[in-house]
Amino acid sequence: MSLIASQRKLTPSSGPACRRKLARNRHTAWNATWGRGGRNGGTGVILILHHIGRGMALWPRARAGLVALALLAVAGPVSAQSSWAGPYVGAGLAVDGMRLDLDTLSASAGGRPVDLGPDHLIGAFAYAGYRQDVGALVLGAEAEIQQGHALGPNIGCVLRRVCADAGLIGDYGPLYRLRLVAGYPVAPDTLLIGGAGLGLALVTASHAYAVAATAQGGSGVITTARSPFVVEDMAHGLSLMLGVEHRLTDRAAIRFDVVHDRLRVASSARVFIFTQTTTGSTTSTAQIVERGNFSLITTSARLSFVVRF
């Protein structure tokens, strides 16, 4: 009633036509918010202010101010919800691949090169971190631990098969990683994230080996060689991560990432092994040569569940 009374003072005409116009505008605003369109939340509030403002012929500055306040009220909770800041923990499973970067590590079976190093190794991992919103970016740090694996011969390279294998007998891990992370929101609930830092892993070995096997006509030959190669070192090196995190709720998210490590292993061990086996026209060879330090290279594709506090 007070607003209508003020309208009568400001508007030259305040007769029945004007009152009918006001009623129609209020009815239109009500339907926009609660009628045919349902409950539209902040959009309906803006429409109410807009129609009432027009019908009552409020001053343009006052009407713009009311609309701006409504926009801030609607946008406020969305901005707060979109924050990725705060402490968090995560855990999941990783599919790992590993390679040894030695002076010489090669194998061929039937004239075809063999990709050496175990793949499709499944292990668990967990991490904890803290992030802070800095402008359009999200910056922070993480610490994590990931399950390691054994090093050893390919159990599928056996008699009466054409195969070859070479490497070390031992194990590596667990892997520890410390990294700085940076993220960029590519959608309201999706964060593109990358990181770089230090990777650590205990690497131990007792022997080096080489295996070459051939087969033809139901018969085969296999040649194996082994030599002492003692290593025990806390390998360290660069660790890189790239992934994407998608928020499920305010506190829960899932993350997929790929982590690549190149760790330097200090060693004074030396080895030279060469094996070759021929059956008919089929030949397999395997060779391993190392004189001192070498590198352990791992790549992990990982899926984890994240909880933010």
Buried (B, 14 or more C-beta within 10 A) or exposed (E): EEEEEEBEEEEEEBEEEBEEBBEEBBEBBBEBBEEEEEEEEBBBBBBBBBBBBBBBBBEEEEBEEBBEEBEEEBEEEEEEEBBBBBEBBBBBBBBBBBBBBBBBBBBBBBEEEBEBBBEEBEBBBBBBBBBEBEEEEBBBBBBBBBBBBEBBBBEEBBEBBBBBBBBBBBBBBBBBBBBEBBBEBEEEBBBBBBBEBBBBBBBBBBBBBBBBBBBBEEEBBBBBBBBEBEBEBEBBBBBBBBBBBEBEEEEEBBBBBEBBBBBBBBBEBBBBBBBBBBBEEBBBBBBBBBBEBBBBBBBBBBEBEBEBE
